[in-house]
Amino acid sequence: MIDVCLLGTGGMMPLPYRYLTSLMLRYNGKSILVDCGEATQIAMKKVGWSPNPIDIICFTHYHADHISGLPGMLLTMGNAERQEPLTLMGPRGLEKVVNSLRIIAPELPFEIKFKEFGSPLERIEPDNMPGFSIDAFKVNHNVTCYGYSFKLSRAGKFSVERAKENNIPVSYWSRLQKGETIVTEDGKVFTSDMVLGKPREGIHLTYTTDTRPTESILENAKNSNLFICEGMYGEDEKLPKAKEHKHMLFSEAATLALKANVKELWLTHYSPALMNPKDFLPKAKSIFPQTIAAKDGRMTTLVYPEE
C-alpha cells in the first residue's frame, strides 16, 4: 500500500489558508516528496509527517513556488543528524539550481545525489524500494516541466501446480515466492516466474501540475488509481489566460481524467484568486463525477485492488 498526502494545493504563493502545491508518499518505510515550495515544512508538520525518512525529492520544474522551500528542508534534515544520502531528481539544470540555493545551506551531514532528466520519458526504479517505479514524463509548461507516475507492481499468486510442473523442491518454494533466484550446486537455476502466476494489478498514482493538457499526460495517467492534476482556473472564460501561462482549467483536468480512465481525480495548484474551488466543481463533475477539489492535507491510502 502507498500512503498519499497532498500537503498543499496552492499555486504561485502560499496563503494563510492554502500552502503551495506539494505531494508526499510513504511506502514500506520510505518517503518521496514531490516539489518543495515555501512553507512545505509547515504543511508537513501540520499533518504530522516528518522529513527525516524522505529518500527522494522529485521536482516538476524550477519555478520558485515549487523549489524555494528546499534549503530550509535540507537544513532541517541536517539538524536531525541525518546520515543517509538524499536523491534529488528533475529536469536538466537541477544540480546547478540546487547548488545555488545551497549558498544558505552549504554544510550538510549527508550526501546529495542528482538525477537529471534528458529525455521526454524516463523510468527510475529505486534500489531500496522493490517493486516500486517512478516514470517521469515531459509536459507542456513555459519552462521544462515533468509529471510523475508512481507505480507499485504486484507479483502473481504462488502456484503449486507450476512449482510441481517445474520439479522445484518444496524447500525452495518460499524463497522463490519472495522473488529470489536460486542456483543449486549442480547448476540448476530456479526463478520466481517458475512458481508464480501472471502479475496482478498493482497501484498507480499520477501527479502533474503547471501544464496544458498533453498526450503524455493521457498516456502516463491511463488507468491510474489516483490522478492528481492542476486546476489553476475554475472559470471556463479563463481559457485564454490558461493557454497564455500554460496552465489548466478544472474542466480540462476532468476531461483528461475521463479520457485516461482514472478512478479518482484530485484538483490542485489553484490560482491565489480562486478563493473557493468548490464553487467551480459542478462543471468538472459533470465531465468526470469522481472529481474532488482537494484541500491542503488531503490524505488517502492506496491499496491493491481486491480480487
C-alpha positions in Angstrom: 0.0 0.0 0.0 1.0 3.6 -0.5 0.1 6.5 1.9 -0.6 9.7 0.0 -0.8 13.2 1.4 -1.3 16.4 -0.7 0.5 18.7 1.6 -0.6 21.9 -0.2 -2.8 22.9 -3.1 -1.8 26.5 -3.9 0.0 27.9 -6.9 2.3 31.0 -7.2 2.4 32.0 -3.5 1.5 30.5 -0.1 -1.6 31.9 1.6 -2.7 31.8 5.2 -5.3 29.2 4.3 -3.5 27.4 1.5 0.1 26.2 1.2 1.9 25.7 -2.0 1.4 22.5 -4.0 3.4 19.6 -2.7 2.8 15.9 -2.5 4.3 13.3 -0.2 4.2 9.5 -0.5 5.1 6.8 2.1 5.8 3.2 1.1 7.4 0.5 3.1 9.2 2.8 5.5 10.4 5.1 2.7 9.1 8.5 1.7 9.1 10.6 -1.5 8.4 14.3 -1.7 7.3 15.9 -5.0 8.1 19.7 -5.1 9.2 21.8 -2.2 7.9 25.3 -2.3 7.9 27.9 0.5 6.0 26.6 3.6 6.2 22.9 2.6 7.8 22.2 6.0 4.9 23.8 7.8 2.4 21.9 5.7 4.3 18.7 6.6 4.3 19.4 10.3 0.6 20.3 10.2 -0.3 16.8 9.1 2.1 15.2 11.5 4.5 13.8 8.9 8.3 14.1 9.1 11.0 15.0 6.5 13.6 12.6 8.1 12.6 9.4 6.2 12.5 11.2 2.8 14.6 9.2 0.4 13.8 11.1 -2.9 12.6 14.6 -3.7 11.2 14.9 -7.2 10.9 18.3 -8.9 8.4 19.1 -11.6 10.3 22.3 -12.6 12.3 25.1 -11.1 9.8 28.0 -10.6 10.1 29.4 -7.1 6.7 28.1 -5.9 8.0 24.5 -6.5 11.6 24.6 -5.1 12.2 27.7 -2.9 11.5 25.7 0.3 14.4 23.3 -0.4 17.2 25.0 1.6 15.2 25.0 4.8 14.1 21.4 4.3 17.8 20.4 3.8 18.8 22.3 6.9 16.0 20.6 8.9 17.2 17.2 7.8 20.8 18.1 8.7 19.8 19.3 12.1 18.2 16.0 12.7 21.6 14.4 12.2 20.6 12.6 9.0 23.3 10.4 7.6 21.6 8.6 4.7 22.1 10.0 1.2 19.2 12.0 -0.4 18.3 11.7 -4.0 17.0 14.7 -5.9 15.6 14.3 -9.4 14.1 16.7 -12.0 14.7 18.3 -15.4 18.2 19.3 -16.6 19.8 22.0 -14.6 18.8 20.5 -11.2 22.3 20.4 -9.7 23.1 24.0 -10.7 19.8 25.2 -9.3 20.2 23.3 -6.0 23.8 24.3 -5.5 22.8 28.0 -6.0 20.1 27.6 -3.3 22.6 25.8 -1.0 24.5 29.0 -0.5 22.4 29.3 2.7 22.8 25.6 3.4 26.4 24.8 2.5 27.2 22.1 5.0 25.1 19.0 5.4 26.0 15.7 7.1 24.6 13.7 4.3 25.3 13.2 0.6 23.0 14.6 -2.1 22.7 12.6 -5.3 21.3 14.1 -8.5 19.3 12.5 -11.3 18.6 14.9 -14.2 16.2 14.0 -17.0 17.3 14.4 -20.6 14.6 12.6 -22.5 10.8 13.0 -22.6 10.2 9.8 -20.6 12.5 8.3 -18.0 11.9 5.4 -15.6 13.6 5.2 -12.2 13.5 2.0 -10.1 14.9 2.9 -6.6 17.2 0.1 -5.3 15.8 0.2 -1.8 12.1 0.1 -2.9 11.5 -3.3 -4.6 8.6 -3.3 -7.0 8.3 0.5 -6.9 9.0 2.6 -10.0 8.8 6.2 -11.0 8.0 7.4 -14.5 9.0 11.0 -15.2 7.3 12.4 -18.4 7.6 15.8 -20.0 4.6 18.0 -20.1 3.8 21.5 -21.6 4.7 24.5 -19.4 6.5 27.7 -20.3 9.7 26.1 -18.9 10.8 22.5 -19.0 8.4 20.6 -16.7 7.8 16.9 -15.9 4.9 15.0 -14.4 5.3 11.8 -12.4 3.6 8.4 -12.3 4.4 6.2 -9.3 3.7 2.5 -9.7 3.8 -0.4 -7.3 3.8 -3.7 -9.1 2.3 -6.9 -7.7 3.5 -10.4 -8.4 1.2 -13.2 -9.4 -0.1 -15.7 -6.9 2.0 -18.7 -5.9 1.1 -21.7 -8.0 1.7 -25.2 -6.5 0.9 -26.7 -9.9 3.6 -24.6 -11.7 6.2 -25.5 -8.9 5.5 -29.2 -9.3 5.5 -29.0 -13.2 9.0 -27.4 -13.0 10.2 -30.1 -10.5 11.1 -27.5 -7.9 11.9 -28.9 -4.4 9.4 -27.7 -1.7 12.3 -26.3 0.3 12.8 -23.6 -2.4 9.2 -22.5 -2.7 9.1 -19.8 -0.1 12.3 -18.2 -1.3 11.2 -18.2 -4.9 7.8 -16.7 -3.9 9.7 -13.8 -2.4 11.4 -13.1 -5.8 14.8 -14.8 -5.0 16.7 -16.7 -7.8 18.3 -19.9 -6.7 21.2 -21.7 -8.3 21.8 -25.2 -7.0 25.1 -27.0 -6.5 24.6 -29.0 -9.7 24.0 -25.8 -11.8 20.2 -25.7 -11.9 18.6 -22.3 -11.9 15.2 -21.6 -10.4 13.5 -18.2 -10.8 10.3 -16.8 -9.3 8.4 -16.8 -12.5 8.6 -20.6 -12.4 6.3 -20.7 -9.3 4.1 -17.6 -9.8 1.1 -16.9 -11.9 0.5 -13.8 -14.1 1.3 -10.5 -12.4 -1.7 -9.0 -10.7 -3.0 -5.4 -10.9 -0.8 -3.1 -8.8 -1.1 0.5 -7.6 -0.7 3.5 -10.0 -0.7 7.2 -8.9 -0.1 10.1 -11.4 0.8 13.7 -10.5 1.1 16.6 -12.8 1.0 20.3 -12.5 1.9 23.5 -14.3 1.0 22.3 -17.8 -1.5 22.4 -20.6 -3.3 19.1 -21.4 -0.9 16.8 -23.3 -0.9 13.4 -24.8 1.9 12.5 -22.4 -0.4 13.0 -19.5 -3.1 10.8 -21.1 -0.6 8.0 -21.8 1.0 8.1 -18.3 -2.2 8.6 -16.3 -4.0 5.8 -18.1 -6.0 3.6 -15.5 -4.4 5.4 -12.5 -6.0 4.6 -9.1 -5.5 8.3 -8.3 -4.8 11.2 -10.7 -3.7 14.5 -9.1 -3.8 17.3 -11.6 -3.5 21.0 -11.6 -6.7 23.1 -11.8 -5.3 26.6 -11.9 -8.6 28.2 -13.0 -12.2 27.2 -12.4 -13.9 29.5 -14.8 -14.1 28.4 -18.5 -13.7 32.1 -19.6 -10.1 31.9 -18.2 -9.1 29.6 -21.1 -7.1 32.4 -22.9 -5.2 33.1 -19.7 -4.6 29.4 -19.1 -3.2 29.0 -22.6 -1.0 32.0 -22.3 0.6 30.9 -19.0 0.5 27.1 -19.8 -2.0 26.1 -17.1 -5.3 24.2 -17.0 -8.9 24.7 -16.3 -10.9 22.4 -14.0 -12.9 21.2 -17.0 -9.7 20.4 -18.9 -8.3 18.3 -16.0 -11.6 16.5 -15.7 -11.6 15.7 -19.4 -8.1 14.3 -19.1 -9.3 12.1 -16.2 -12.2 10.8 -18.2 -10.1 10.0 -21.3 -7.4 8.3 -19.1 -10.0 6.2 -17.4 -8.6 7.0 -13.9 -10.5 6.0 -10.8 -10.4 9.4 -9.0 -9.2 13.0 -9.7 -7.9 15.4 -7.1 -7.6 19.0 -8.4 -4.7 21.1 -7.0 -2.4 24.1 -7.7 -5.2 26.7 -7.5 -4.7 30.4 -8.5 -4.5 32.7 -5.5 -7.5 34.5 -6.9 -9.6 31.3 -6.7 -11.0 31.7 -3.2 -13.4 28.7 -3.1 -12.5 26.0 -5.6 -15.7 24.1 -4.8 -17.8 26.8 -6.4 -16.5 25.6 -9.8 -16.7 21.9 -9.1 -20.1 21.2 -10.7 -18.8 21.6 -14.3 -15.8 19.4 -13.7 -18.0 16.7 -12.0 -20.4 16.8 -15.0 -17.4 15.7 -17.1 -15.8 13.3 -14.6 -18.0 12.6 -11.5 -15.1 11.3 -9.3 -13.5 14.8 -9.3 -12.5 16.3 -5.9 -11.5 19.9 -5.3 -8.7 18.9 -2.9 -7.8 20.9 0.2 -4.4 21.1 2.0 -3.6 17.9 3.9 -5.9 15.6 2.0 -4.8 12.0 2.6 -5.6 8.5 1.4 -4.1 5.1 1.4 -3.9 3.3 -2.0 -4.2 -0.4 -1.6 -4.1 -3.3 -4.1 -7.5 -4.0 -5.7 -9.5 -6.8 -4.3 -9.6 -9.8 -6.5 
